């Protein structure tokens, strides 16, 4: 289905669901990135044009340091075990491929979700379609791209306050319009947000030109310890390094961005040690790393995917994934920029 038909049909459902709700919970995924927070705050700012319902934005705390500046983010809460369930009539999830990835909701509250209508908007190709209505556009570069295009179908005017978080999400998920899947549509929608008054200068200053020395020091150490395995380059990030250098977990992604600039390797893998298990980030030039991620319980996009392995160390995770990744590089025909 083309986007016009998809958005026209979705707008009918969204208007009905939103207009009949008294309390709406907005939720995104664990460890929120720019697209997750931008989608959440963008919708939070937009929905009052459509409803007088109470809107509660839920984000896993703390918000990453590089996103703390986003206007409206201070209104978000985490539904911890000591907080009452707010009994929403509707839950809207953004940028979340599966229900088990919802962040900011304590396990004690999760069962409530089963008894509440959930609608979602997302761009992950591995989305499990867990809502009663699922607006999933897998060829969009960011969930904020979808929201930017969809809001006018709801009769919502994109103001400067809405445009800034939406542009943030598009810019972070495309690495400032650099990823292979960036399309003319993406650029056009980004331009429309400029026109609406998005604070591009602040996004650039806070996200792309504010790297702390601790993050660069960590990235340097990670890169110096990188391994090459055929067409795969991989690195591990031990917790002890993060703590020793007074860095943060999300700052280790600086190493991932730098590794992606290496000419030659087909796949880049970054394995972060967590208090329990590891988090794996996969990036590729041509092959479909989402297929490997999905095999091991993760998900994502053709050229960018992730996995959480609760029972693994850095070395055991590498041993588990390297055979699949090298086989992928050997056997897979290159994907097009807009596959699936």
Backbone as numpy.savetxt, mean C-alpha at the origin, in Angstrom:
# Nx Ny Nz CAx CAy CAz Cx Cy Cz
-14.39 -5.43 -17.84 -15.24 -4.24 -17.84 -14.35 -3.00 -17.84
-14.67 -2.02 -18.68 -13.89 -0.79 -18.72 -14.18 0.04 -17.48
-13.29 0.99 -17.21 -13.42 1.77 -15.97 -14.70 2.60 -15.91
-15.12 3.16 -17.04 -16.34 3.97 -17.02 -17.53 3.14 -16.57
-17.69 1.96 -17.14 -18.80 1.08 -16.76 -18.66 0.64 -15.31
-17.42 0.30 -14.91 -17.18 -0.16 -13.55 -17.52 0.93 -12.53
-17.05 2.15 -12.78 -17.27 3.23 -11.83 -18.73 3.68 -11.81
-19.39 3.65 -12.97 -20.80 4.03 -13.02 -21.64 3.08 -12.17
-21.37 1.78 -12.30 -22.11 0.79 -11.50 -21.75 0.89 -10.03
-20.46 1.06 -9.74 -20.02 1.12 -8.34 -20.58 2.34 -7.63
-20.74 3.44 -8.35 -21.24 4.67 -7.73 -22.64 4.48 -7.17
-23.46 3.70 -7.85 -24.83 3.45 -7.37 -24.77 2.73 -6.03
-23.96 1.68 -5.95 -23.83 0.91 -4.70 -23.24 1.76 -3.59
-22.18 2.51 -3.90 -21.52 3.31 -2.87 -22.45 4.38 -2.32
-23.18 5.07 -3.21 -24.09 6.11 -2.71 -25.15 5.53 -1.79
-25.68 4.37 -2.15 -26.70 3.73 -1.31 -26.13 3.32 0.03
-24.98 2.66 0.02 -24.37 2.18 1.26 -23.97 3.34 2.17
-23.36 4.36 1.59 -22.86 5.48 2.39 -24.01 6.32 2.94
-25.03 6.56 2.12 -26.14 7.41 2.56 -26.98 6.75 3.66
-26.97 5.43 3.73 -27.75 4.71 4.75 -26.97 4.43 6.02
-25.73 4.88 6.10 -24.89 4.60 7.26 -24.87 5.80 8.21
-24.87 5.51 9.50 -24.72 6.54 10.52 -23.27 6.66 11.00
-22.57 5.52 10.98 -21.16 5.50 11.37 -20.39 4.67 10.35
-19.32 5.25 9.81 -18.51 4.58 8.80 -17.09 4.44 9.31
-16.58 3.22 9.27 -15.20 2.94 9.65 -14.35 2.87 8.38
-13.30 3.66 8.32 -12.35 3.59 7.21 -11.11 2.86 7.71
-10.69 1.81 7.00 -9.57 0.99 7.45 -8.64 0.70 6.28
-7.34 0.67 6.55 -6.38 0.28 5.54 -5.52 -0.85 6.08
-4.40 -1.15 5.39 -3.63 -2.33 5.76 -2.60 -2.06 6.86
-2.08 -3.13 7.43 -1.02 -3.03 8.43 0.20 -2.37 7.81
1.03 -1.77 8.67 2.23 -1.09 8.20 1.92 -0.16 7.02
1.07 0.84 7.23 0.58 1.66 6.12 1.69 2.43 5.43
1.59 2.50 4.10 2.52 3.28 3.29 1.79 4.52 2.78
2.39 5.22 1.83 1.80 6.46 1.35 0.46 6.27 0.66
0.32 5.19 -0.10 -0.95 4.94 -0.79 -2.04 4.55 0.20
-1.67 3.78 1.22 -2.65 3.38 2.23 -3.17 4.59 3.00
-2.25 5.42 3.50 -2.66 6.58 4.27 -3.33 7.62 3.37
-2.79 7.82 2.17 -3.39 8.78 1.25 -4.81 8.41 0.88
-5.05 7.12 0.63 -6.40 6.65 0.31 -7.35 6.90 1.47
-6.88 6.56 2.67 -7.71 6.69 3.87 -8.07 8.15 4.13
-7.07 9.01 4.14 -7.31 10.43 4.45 -8.06 11.11 3.31
-7.73 10.74 2.06 -8.45 11.31 0.93 -9.94 11.03 1.00
-10.30 9.78 1.31 -11.72 9.43 1.45 -12.34 10.09 2.67
-11.59 10.14 3.76 -12.10 10.79 4.97 -12.47 12.24 4.69
-11.65 12.92 3.90 -11.92 14.31 3.56 -13.05 14.45 2.54
-13.24 13.42 1.71 -14.21 13.51 0.61 -15.62 13.13 1.02
-15.77 12.13 1.87 -17.10 11.58 2.16 -18.09 12.57 2.78
-17.65 13.56 3.55 -18.63 14.53 4.08 -19.42 15.26 3.00
-18.94 15.26 1.76 -19.74 15.83 0.66 -20.92 14.93 0.30
-20.86 13.68 0.79 -21.87 12.69 0.41 -22.76 12.27 1.57
-22.28 12.47 2.80 -23.00 11.97 3.97 -22.69 12.80 5.20
-23.63 12.76 6.18 -23.40 13.38 7.47 -23.00 12.34 8.52
-22.71 11.13 8.07 -22.34 10.06 8.99 -21.04 10.39 9.72
-20.88 9.81 10.90 -19.61 9.90 11.63 -18.59 9.01 10.92
-17.45 9.56 10.61 -16.41 8.82 9.88 -15.22 8.62 10.80
-14.84 7.36 10.99 -13.74 7.02 11.89 -12.61 6.39 11.09
-11.49 7.11 10.92 -10.34 6.54 10.21 -9.48 5.70 11.16
-9.21 4.47 10.78 -8.44 3.55 11.63 -7.12 3.24 10.95
-6.03 3.50 11.66 -4.68 3.24 11.15 -3.87 2.57 12.24
-3.10 1.57 11.85 -2.18 0.97 12.81 -1.19 2.01 13.27
-1.06 2.18 14.56 -0.15 3.19 15.10 1.21 2.57 15.40
2.30 3.31 15.32 2.33 4.70 14.88 2.38 4.81 13.36
1.95 5.95 12.85 2.08 6.23 11.42 3.57 6.41 11.13
4.07 5.87 10.02 5.49 6.04 9.69 5.91 7.51 9.73
7.12 7.74 10.18 7.60 9.10 10.40 7.48 9.97 9.15
7.74 9.39 7.98 7.74 10.21 6.76 6.32 10.60 6.32
5.30 10.07 7.03 3.91 10.41 6.69 3.19 11.18 7.80
3.88 11.45 8.88 3.23 12.10 10.02 2.70 13.49 9.71
3.25 14.12 8.69 2.87 15.49 8.34 1.53 15.58 7.62
1.00 14.48 7.12 -0.18 14.52 6.25 -1.37 15.11 7.01
-1.93 16.21 6.54 -3.07 16.83 7.22 -4.25 15.85 7.33
-4.77 15.69 8.52 -5.87 14.77 8.76 -5.42 13.46 9.38
-4.13 13.12 9.25 -3.67 11.84 9.80 -3.76 11.81 11.32
-3.71 13.00 11.95 -3.81 13.06 13.41 -5.18 12.65 13.92
-6.17 12.58 13.02 -7.52 12.17 13.42 -7.68 10.65 13.48
-6.70 9.92 12.95 -6.82 8.46 12.91 -6.64 7.87 14.29
-7.25 6.70 14.49 -7.15 6.00 15.76 -6.78 4.54 15.50
-6.34 3.87 16.55 -6.17 2.42 16.51 -7.18 1.82 17.46
-7.92 0.82 17.00 -8.92 0.17 17.85 -8.24 -0.92 18.66
-7.58 -0.49 19.73 -6.86 -1.41 20.60 -7.84 -2.18 21.47
-7.33 -3.20 22.15 -8.19 -4.09 22.94 -8.94 -3.34 24.04
-8.38 -2.24 24.53 -9.02 -1.50 25.63 -10.05 -0.49 25.15
-10.23 -0.39 23.82 -11.21 0.55 23.28 -12.47 -0.20 22.85
-13.64 0.42 23.04 -14.87 -0.25 22.63 -15.02 -0.28 21.11
-15.69 -1.30 20.60 -16.00 -1.36 19.18 -17.04 -0.29 18.87
-16.82 0.56 17.87 -17.72 1.70 17.63 -19.03 1.34 16.94
-19.26 0.08 16.64 -20.51 -0.38 16.00 -20.84 0.38 14.72
-19.96 0.37 13.75 -20.24 1.07 12.50 -21.32 0.33 11.70
-22.05 1.09 10.87 -23.01 0.48 9.95 -22.31 0.00 8.69
-21.13 0.58 8.42 -20.42 0.29 7.18 -18.92 0.39 7.43
-18.18 -0.54 6.85 -16.71 -0.48 6.88 -16.23 -0.33 5.43
-15.40 0.67 5.20 -14.78 0.85 3.88 -13.29 0.58 4.04
-12.78 -0.40 3.31 -11.35 -0.68 3.36 -10.69 -0.16 2.10
-9.48 0.36 2.26 -8.75 0.92 1.13 -7.36 0.30 1.06
-6.93 -0.01 -0.16 -5.57 -0.49 -0.43 -5.25 -1.76 0.35
-6.23 -2.61 0.55 -6.02 -3.82 1.36 -6.48 -5.03 0.55
-5.55 -5.96 0.28 -5.85 -7.08 -0.61 -6.64 -8.20 0.05
-6.60 -8.28 1.38 -7.33 -9.35 2.07 -7.67 -8.91 3.48
-8.71 -9.52 4.04 -9.22 -9.10 5.35 -8.19 -9.32 6.46
-7.31 -10.30 6.29 -6.32 -10.55 7.33 -5.20 -9.51 7.35
-5.23 -8.57 6.41 -4.22 -7.51 6.36 -4.71 -6.19 6.96
-5.95 -6.17 7.47 -6.48 -4.94 8.02 -5.67 -4.53 9.25
-5.28 -3.26 9.32 -4.44 -2.80 10.40 -5.17 -1.87 11.35
-4.71 -1.85 12.61 -5.27 -0.94 13.59 -6.46 -1.49 14.34
-6.84 -2.73 14.07 -7.96 -3.36 14.77 -7.43 -4.53 15.59
-7.57 -4.45 16.90 -7.06 -5.50 17.77 -7.80 -6.82 17.49
-7.13 -7.96 17.70 -7.76 -9.27 17.45 -9.09 -9.44 18.19
-9.22 -8.80 19.34 -10.46 -8.91 20.11 -11.67 -8.32 19.38
-11.41 -7.45 18.41 -12.50 -6.79 17.69 -12.76 -7.38 16.30
-11.85 -8.20 15.82 -11.93 -8.65 14.44 -13.25 -9.35 14.12
-13.79 -10.10 15.09 -15.02 -10.86 14.81 -16.19 -9.94 14.46
-16.13 -8.68 14.90 -17.22 -7.75 14.58 -17.32 -7.51 13.08
-16.19 -7.59 12.39 -16.17 -7.31 10.96 -17.07 -8.27 10.20
-17.16 -9.52 10.70 -17.97 -10.53 10.03 -19.45 -10.16 10.03
-19.84 -9.28 10.93 -21.26 -8.91 11.06 -21.54 -7.49 10.59
-20.60 -6.92 9.85 -20.74 -5.55 9.34 -20.50 -5.54 7.84
-21.29 -4.78 7.12 -21.10 -4.68 5.67 -19.75 -4.03 5.36
-18.99 -4.67 4.47 -17.68 -4.17 4.07 -17.69 -3.90 2.57
-17.31 -2.69 2.18 -17.04 -2.41 0.77 -15.58 -1.98 0.68
-14.97 -2.23 -0.46 -13.55 -1.94 -0.55 -13.18 -1.33 -1.89
-12.03 -0.65 -1.87 -11.47 -0.09 -3.09 -9.97 -0.38 -3.05
-9.46 -0.99 -4.13 -8.09 -1.51 -4.07 -7.54 -1.70 -5.48
-6.20 -1.87 -5.57 -5.57 -2.08 -6.87 -4.67 -3.31 -6.90
-4.71 -4.16 -5.89 -3.86 -5.35 -5.87 -4.45 -6.46 -6.73
-3.63 -7.02 -7.60 -4.09 -8.11 -8.46 -4.45 -9.35 -7.67
-3.89 -9.49 -6.46 -4.14 -10.66 -5.63 -5.28 -10.44 -4.65
-6.09 -9.41 -4.85 -7.21 -9.13 -3.94 -8.15 -10.33 -3.84
-8.56 -10.65 -2.62 -9.42 -11.83 -2.38 -10.91 -11.53 -2.50
-11.27 -10.28 -2.82 -12.67 -9.89 -2.99 -13.49 -10.21 -1.76
-13.02 -9.71 -0.61 -13.62 -10.06 0.67 -14.80 -9.18 1.07
-15.10 -8.15 0.29 -16.20 -7.26 0.64 -17.51 -7.68 0.02
-18.60 -7.06 0.46 -19.89 -7.28 -0.20 -19.92 -6.54 -1.52
-19.06 -5.54 -1.64 -18.84 -4.87 -2.93 -17.36 -4.58 -3.05
-16.78 -4.93 -4.18 -15.34 -4.83 -4.36 -15.02 -4.01 -5.61
-14.51 -2.81 -5.39 -14.07 -1.98 -6.50 -12.56 -2.17 -6.62
-12.15 -3.14 -7.42 -10.74 -3.51 -7.57 -10.33 -3.27 -9.01
-9.34 -2.41 -9.20 -8.82 -2.09 -10.53 -7.34 -2.45 -10.54
-7.05 -3.65 -11.00 -5.69 -4.19 -10.87 -4.67 -3.48 -11.77
-5.13 -2.79 -12.82 -4.16 -2.11 -13.68 -3.91 -0.68 -13.25
-4.47 -0.27 -12.12 -4.19 1.05 -11.58 -2.88 1.01 -10.81
-2.11 2.07 -10.88 -0.81 2.11 -10.20 -0.95 2.27 -8.69
-2.06 2.81 -8.25 -2.25 3.06 -6.82 -3.75 3.10 -6.53
-4.10 2.79 -5.29 -5.50 2.93 -4.89 -5.91 4.39 -4.98
-4.99 5.30 -4.68 -5.31 6.73 -4.80 -5.62 7.13 -6.24
-5.04 6.41 -7.21 -5.39 6.66 -8.60 -6.86 6.33 -8.84
-7.31 5.19 -8.31 -8.70 4.77 -8.48 -9.64 5.77 -7.82
-9.32 6.17 -6.60 -10.18 7.10 -5.86 -10.27 8.44 -6.59
-9.14 8.91 -7.10 -9.13 10.18 -7.85 -10.09 10.13 -9.03
-10.10 9.01 -9.74 -10.98 8.88 -10.90 -12.43 8.62 -10.49
-12.62 7.95 -9.35 -13.96 7.53 -8.94 -14.77 8.62 -8.26
-14.14 9.50 -7.51 -14.88 10.49 -6.72 -15.86 11.32 -7.55
-15.50 11.80 -8.75 -16.49 12.55 -9.53 -17.74 11.74 -9.88
-17.61 10.42 -9.99 -18.80 9.59 -10.25 -19.75 9.61 -9.06
-19.23 9.93 -7.87 -20.05 10.05 -6.67 -20.58 11.47 -6.50
-20.22 12.34 -7.43 -20.64 13.73 -7.32 -19.79 14.53 -6.36
-18.61 14.04 -6.04 -17.72 14.70 -5.09 -16.71 15.57 -5.83
-16.56 16.81 -5.39 -15.57 17.72 -5.95 -14.26 17.55 -5.20
-13.18 17.37 -5.92 -11.87 17.18 -5.29 -11.28 18.54 -4.96
-11.20 18.82 -3.66 -10.62 20.06 -3.17 -9.13 19.87 -2.92
-8.45 20.95 -2.55 -7.02 20.86 -2.26 -6.75 19.90 -1.10
-7.63 19.92 -0.09 -7.46 19.04 1.06 -7.60 17.57 0.72
-8.41 17.28 -0.28 -8.57 15.90 -0.76 -7.42 15.55 -1.70
-7.03 16.52 -2.51 -6.04 16.26 -3.56 -4.66 15.93 -3.01
-4.25 16.57 -1.92 -2.90 16.34 -1.40 -2.66 14.90 -0.98
-3.51 14.29 -0.14 -3.26 12.88 0.21 -3.38 11.94 -0.99
-4.26 12.26 -1.94 -4.39 11.40 -3.12 -3.14 11.47 -4.00
-2.59 12.66 -4.17 -1.35 12.78 -4.95 -0.20 12.10 -4.22
-0.18 12.21 -2.90 0.82 11.50 -2.09 0.80 10.01 -2.40
-0.38 9.40 -2.41 -0.49 7.97 -2.66 -0.03 7.58 -4.05
-0.39 8.37 -5.04 0.04 8.07 -6.41 1.55 8.21 -6.54
2.11 9.26 -5.96 3.55 9.50 -6.09 4.37 8.45 -5.35
3.92 8.02 -4.18 4.70 7.03 -3.43 4.61 5.65 -4.08
3.44 5.26 -4.56 3.31 3.93 -5.16 3.95 3.85 -6.54
4.12 4.99 -7.20 4.80 4.98 -8.50 6.26 5.42 -8.39
6.73 5.66 -7.15 8.06 6.21 -6.94 8.24 7.47 -7.78
7.29 8.37 -7.61 7.26 9.64 -8.33 7.20 9.42 -9.84
6.25 8.55 -10.24 5.93 8.26 -11.64 7.06 7.53 -12.38
7.84 6.73 -11.65 8.96 6.03 -12.27 8.70 4.55 -12.55
7.73 3.92 -11.88 7.58 2.48 -12.06 7.07 2.17 -13.46
7.32 0.92 -13.88 7.02 0.52 -15.26 5.54 0.63 -15.60
4.67 0.44 -14.62 3.24 0.41 -14.89 2.60 1.80 -14.95
3.38 2.85 -14.77 2.85 4.20 -14.87 2.29 4.42 -16.28
1.05 4.87 -16.34 0.37 5.01 -17.63 0.01 6.47 -17.89
-0.47 6.73 -19.09 -0.95 8.07 -19.42 -2.12 8.45 -18.50
-2.94 7.45 -18.14 -4.05 7.69 -17.22 -3.52 8.16 -15.87
-2.48 7.49 -15.37 -1.88 7.87 -14.09 -1.40 9.32 -14.13
-0.69 9.67 -15.19 -0.15 11.03 -15.32 -1.27 12.06 -15.43
-2.31 11.71 -16.17 -3.44 12.62 -16.34 -4.16 12.88 -15.02
-4.37 11.81 -14.24 -5.04 11.97 -12.95 -4.15 12.73 -11.97
-2.84 12.47 -12.04 -1.93 13.25 -11.21 -2.00 14.73 -11.55
-2.08 15.05 -12.84 -2.19 16.44 -13.26 -3.49 17.07 -12.76
-4.56 16.29 -12.74 -5.84 16.83 -12.24 -5.75 17.19 -10.76
-4.95 16.44 -10.01 -4.77 16.75 -8.59 -3.93 18.01 -8.40
-2.94 18.21 -9.29 -2.20 19.47 -9.28 -3.18 20.63 -9.47
-4.05 20.47 -10.47 -5.01 21.53 -10.79 -5.94 21.80 -9.61
-6.27 20.75 -8.86 -7.17 20.90 -7.71 -6.48 21.52 -6.51
-5.16 21.70 -6.57 -4.46 22.38 -5.49 -3.62 21.50 -4.60
-3.33 20.28 -5.03 -2.50 19.39 -4.21 -1.15 20.04 -3.91
-0.66 19.83 -2.69 0.59 20.44 -2.25 1.77 19.56 -2.68
2.08 19.61 -3.96 3.15 18.80 -4.53 4.50 19.10 -3.88
4.77 20.37 -3.64 6.06 20.77 -3.07 6.27 20.14 -1.70
5.21 20.07 -0.91 5.36 19.48 0.43 5.57 17.98 0.35
4.89 17.32 -0.57 5.08 15.89 -0.76 6.53 15.60 -1.13
7.05 16.34 -2.09 8.43 16.15 -2.52 9.39 16.39 -1.36
9.16 17.48 -0.61 10.05 17.83 0.50 10.02 16.79 1.61
8.82 16.35 2.00 8.68 15.46 3.15 8.98 14.00 2.83
8.69 13.57 1.61 8.80 12.14 1.27 10.08 11.83 0.50
10.41 12.67 -0.47 11.49 12.33 -1.39 12.80 13.08 -1.11
12.77 14.10 -0.25 13.99 14.86 0.02 14.21 15.08 1.51
13.79 14.11 2.31 13.95 14.24 3.76 14.47 12.95 4.38
15.39 12.31 3.71 15.95 11.06 4.23 16.90 11.35 5.38
16.69 10.67 6.50 17.57 10.86 7.65 18.91 10.16 7.42
19.95 10.68 8.06 21.27 10.08 7.96 21.25 8.63 8.43
20.44 8.36 9.45 20.35 6.99 9.98 19.84 6.01 8.92
18.90 6.48 8.09 18.36 5.62 7.04 19.41 5.33 5.98
20.18 6.33 5.60 21.23 6.12 4.60 22.35 5.24 5.14
22.67 5.40 6.42 23.69 4.56 7.03 23.24 3.10 7.04
21.97 2.88 7.38 21.43 1.53 7.36 21.44 0.97 5.95
21.01 1.78 4.98 20.99 1.31 3.59 22.38 0.93 3.12
23.36 1.72 3.50 24.74 1.42 3.12 25.18 0.07 3.68
24.86 -0.19 4.94 25.25 -1.46 5.55 24.54 -2.62 4.87
23.25 -2.44 4.58 22.48 -3.51 3.93 23.05 -3.83 2.55
23.33 -2.80 1.78 23.84 -3.00 0.42 25.23 -3.63 0.44
26.05 -3.25 1.40 27.39 -3.83 1.49 27.34 -5.33 1.79
26.22 -5.79 2.34 26.08 -7.21 2.68 25.18 -7.96 1.70
24.96 -7.38 0.51 24.03 -8.01 -0.43 24.62 -9.28 -1.04
23.70 -10.14 -1.50 24.06 -11.42 -2.10 23.52 -11.47 -3.52
24.25 -12.12 -4.41 23.79 -12.34 -5.78 23.57 -13.83 -5.99
22.40 -14.16 -6.50 22.04 -15.56 -6.75 21.42 -15.63 -8.14
22.25 -15.86 -9.17 21.74 -15.82 -10.53 21.25 -14.43 -10.87
19.98 -14.34 -11.30 19.38 -13.05 -11.65 18.70 -12.38 -10.46
18.95 -12.90 -9.26 18.33 -12.36 -8.05 19.40 -11.72 -7.16
19.15 -10.50 -6.74 19.97 -9.85 -5.72 19.13 -9.73 -4.47
19.68 -10.15 -3.33 18.89 -10.08 -2.11 19.73 -9.59 -0.94
19.05 -8.99 0.02 19.69 -8.47 1.23 18.80 -8.76 2.44
19.43 -8.89 3.58 18.70 -9.03 4.83 18.91 -7.81 5.71
17.91 -7.51 6.53 17.99 -6.39 7.46 17.74 -6.91 8.88
18.80 -7.26 9.62 18.62 -7.73 11.00 18.09 -6.61 11.90
17.27 -6.97 12.87 16.75 -5.98 13.80 17.87 -5.28 14.55
18.94 -6.00 14.83 20.06 -5.40 15.57 20.65 -4.22 14.82
20.68 -4.28 13.48 21.19 -3.16 12.70 20.29 -1.95 12.84
18.98 -2.18 12.73 18.01 -1.09 12.83 18.13 -0.41 14.19
18.23 -1.22 15.25 18.30 -0.68 16.61 19.63 0.02 16.85
20.72 -0.59 16.41 22.05 -0.02 16.63 22.19 1.35 15.98
21.61 1.50 14.79 21.75 2.75 14.05 20.64 3.75 14.34
19.76 3.40 15.29 18.64 4.27 15.66 17.78 4.61 14.45
17.61 3.63 13.58 16.75 3.79 12.41 15.36 3.23 12.74
14.44 3.32 11.77 13.11 2.76 11.93 12.89 1.67 10.89
11.89 0.85 11.14 11.64 -0.26 10.23 11.39 0.21 8.80
10.55 1.24 8.64 10.23 1.69 7.29 11.43 2.36 6.60
12.41 2.83 7.39 13.58 3.46 6.77 14.49 2.45 6.08
14.35 1.17 6.41 15.15 0.17 5.70 14.72 0.05 4.24
13.55 0.59 3.91 13.12 0.58 2.51 14.01 1.44 1.63
14.78 2.34 2.24 15.71 3.14 1.46 16.70 2.25 0.72
17.08 1.14 1.37 17.98 0.18 0.72 17.30 -0.44 -0.49
16.01 -0.75 -0.37 15.27 -1.35 -1.48 15.24 -0.41 -2.68
15.00 0.86 -2.43 14.96 1.84 -3.52 16.32 1.93 -4.22
17.38 1.87 -3.45 18.72 1.95 -4.04 19.06 0.69 -4.82
18.65 -0.47 -4.31 18.93 -1.73 -5.00 18.22 -1.80 -6.35
17.06 -1.16 -6.44 16.31 -1.20 -7.69 17.02 -0.45 -8.82
18.01 0.34 -8.47 18.74 1.10 -9.49 19.87 0.27 -10.12
20.14 -0.91 -9.58 21.23 -1.72 -10.11 20.86 -2.25 -11.48
21.70 -2.06 -12.44 21.45 -2.55 -13.79 21.81 -4.03 -13.87
20.90 -4.84 -14.40 21.20 -6.25 -14.60 20.27 -7.22 -13.90
20.18 -7.22 -12.56 19.35 -8.21 -11.87 17.88 -8.11 -12.28
17.24 -9.26 -12.39 15.81 -9.30 -12.72 14.95 -9.10 -11.49
15.37 -9.66 -10.35 14.57 -9.60 -9.13 15.42 -9.06 -7.98
14.81 -8.18 -7.19 15.42 -7.68 -5.96 14.57 -8.19 -4.79
15.23 -8.73 -3.76 14.51 -9.20 -2.58 15.14 -8.59 -1.33
14.31 -7.95 -0.50 14.74 -7.42 0.78 13.99 -8.17 1.87
14.75 -8.75 2.82 14.15 -9.53 3.91 14.40 -8.80 5.22
13.34 -8.29 5.82 13.45 -7.57 7.09 13.12 -8.51 8.24
14.00 -8.56 9.21 13.70 -9.31 10.43 12.72 -8.52 11.27
11.72 -9.20 11.81 10.76 -8.60 12.72 10.89 -9.26 14.09
10.17 -8.75 15.08 10.18 -9.38 16.40 9.74 -10.83 16.31
8.86 -11.10 15.37 8.43 -12.47 15.09 8.46 -12.67 13.58
9.41 -13.48 13.11 9.48 -13.80 11.69 10.13 -12.71 10.86
9.76 -12.67 9.57 10.36 -11.72 8.64 9.29 -11.17 7.70
9.59 -9.99 7.15 8.79 -9.40 6.08 9.65 -9.33 4.84
9.11 -9.79 3.71 9.88 -9.87 2.47 9.26 -8.94 1.43
10.10 -8.12 0.81 9.67 -7.26 -0.29 10.35 -7.74 -1.56
9.55 -7.93 -2.62 10.05 -8.40 -3.91 9.80 -7.34 -4.98
10.79 -7.09 -5.81 10.64 -6.18 -6.93 11.23 -6.84 -8.18
10.64 -6.57 -9.34 11.16 -7.17 -10.57 11.09 -6.18 -11.72
11.85 -6.47 -12.77 11.78 -5.67 -13.98 10.72 -6.22 -14.94
10.67 -7.52 -15.10 9.78 -8.12 -16.09 8.91 -9.24 -15.54
9.45 -10.09 -14.70 8.73 -11.29 -14.29 7.69 -11.00 -13.22
6.77 -11.92 -13.05 5.63 -11.76 -12.14 5.97 -12.27 -10.74
6.53 -11.39 -9.91 6.89 -11.81 -8.55 5.67 -12.02 -7.66
4.51 -11.49 -8.06 3.29 -11.72 -7.28 2.94 -13.21 -7.26
3.31 -13.95 -8.32 3.02 -15.39 -8.35 3.78 -16.12 -7.26
5.05 -15.74 -7.06 5.84 -16.34 -5.99 5.31 -15.91 -4.63
4.98 -14.64 -4.50 4.44 -14.15 -3.23 3.16 -14.88 -2.85
2.26 -15.05 -3.81 1.00 -15.73 -3.55 1.21 -17.17 -3.13
2.18 -17.85 -3.74 2.49 -19.24 -3.39 2.85 -19.37 -1.91
3.46 -18.33 -1.36 3.94 -18.39 0.02 3.08 -17.54 0.97
1.84 -17.28 0.57 0.91 -16.62 1.47 0.91 -15.11 1.40
1.62 -14.54 0.43 1.65 -13.09 0.29 0.84 -12.63 -0.90
1.18 -11.48 -1.42 0.44 -10.95 -2.56 1.04 -9.64 -3.03
0.33 -8.98 -3.93 0.80 -7.70 -4.45 0.58 -7.55 -5.92
1.58 -7.02 -6.62 1.49 -6.69 -8.03 2.52 -7.48 -8.83
2.41 -7.43 -10.13 3.32 -8.18 -10.99 4.78 -7.84 -10.68
5.08 -6.56 -10.54 6.46 -6.14 -10.36 6.80 -5.74 -8.93
5.84 -5.81 -8.02 6.09 -5.44 -6.62 5.15 -6.24 -5.73
5.73 -7.07 -4.87 4.90 -7.94 -4.03 5.57 -8.12 -2.68
4.84 -8.70 -1.74 5.39 -8.89 -0.39 4.85 -10.13 0.27
5.60 -10.60 1.27 5.24 -11.81 2.01 5.62 -11.59 3.48
4.80 -12.08 4.39 5.15 -12.16 5.80 5.28 -13.62 6.19
6.41 -14.00 6.75 6.65 -15.38 7.19 6.95 -15.36 8.68
5.98 -15.77 9.47 6.09 -15.64 10.93 7.08 -16.59 11.56
7.38 -17.71 10.89 8.22 -18.73 11.51 9.62 -18.80 10.91
10.03 -17.79 10.17 11.31 -17.86 9.46 12.31 -16.82 9.93
13.59 -17.13 9.74 14.68 -16.18 9.91 15.03 -15.61 8.54
15.95 -14.66 8.51 16.39 -14.11 7.23 16.97 -15.20 6.35
17.85 -16.01 6.90 18.51 -17.06 6.10 17.54 -18.14 5.65
16.63 -18.56 6.52 15.70 -19.62 6.12 14.70 -19.12 5.10
14.32 -17.84 5.19 13.41 -17.27 4.19 14.09 -17.19 2.84
15.36 -16.79 2.84 16.11 -16.74 1.58 16.21 -18.13 0.96
16.51 -19.13 1.78 16.62 -20.50 1.28 15.30 -20.99 0.71
14.19 -20.56 1.30 12.87 -20.97 0.84 12.52 -20.34 -0.50
12.83 -19.06 -0.67 12.35 -18.31 -1.82 13.29 -18.29 -3.03
14.57 -18.39 -2.79 15.52 -18.28 -3.91 15.29 -19.31 -5.01
14.98 -20.57 -4.71 14.72 -21.51 -5.81 13.53 -21.09 -6.67
12.47 -20.59 -6.03 11.29 -20.16 -6.80 11.60 -18.92 -7.64
12.37 -18.00 -7.07 12.68 -16.77 -7.80 13.63 -17.02 -8.96
14.62 -17.87 -8.76 15.54 -18.17 -9.87 14.83 -18.95 -10.96
13.93 -19.85 -10.57 13.14 -20.58 -11.57 12.24 -19.63 -12.34
11.68 -18.65 -11.64 10.83 -17.65 -12.28 11.61 -16.88 -13.34
12.83 -16.49 -12.99 13.67 -15.75 -13.93 14.04 -16.60 -15.14
14.22 -17.89 -14.93 14.62 -18.79 -16.01 13.46 -19.17 -16.91
12.30 -19.43 -16.30 11.19 -20.03 -17.03 10.14 -19.05 -17.53
9.98 -17.92 -16.86 8.86 -17.01 -17.19 9.21 -16.16 -18.39
8.24 -16.00 -19.26 8.40 -15.02 -20.34 8.11 -13.67 -19.75
8.77 -12.62 -20.22 8.57 -11.29 -19.65 7.12 -10.86 -19.75
6.64 -10.26 -18.65 5.27 -9.73 -18.67 5.28 -8.39 -19.38
4.15 -8.02 -19.87 4.02 -6.67 -20.40 3.83 -5.71 -19.27
3.93 -4.43 -19.55 3.80 -3.43 -18.49 2.41 -3.42 -17.88
1.42 -3.94 -18.58 0.05 -3.82 -18.07 -0.64 -5.18 -18.04
0.09 -6.22 -17.70 -0.50 -7.56 -17.66 -1.54 -7.65 -16.57
-2.52 -8.48 -16.82 -3.60 -8.79 -15.88 -4.19 -7.54 -15.28
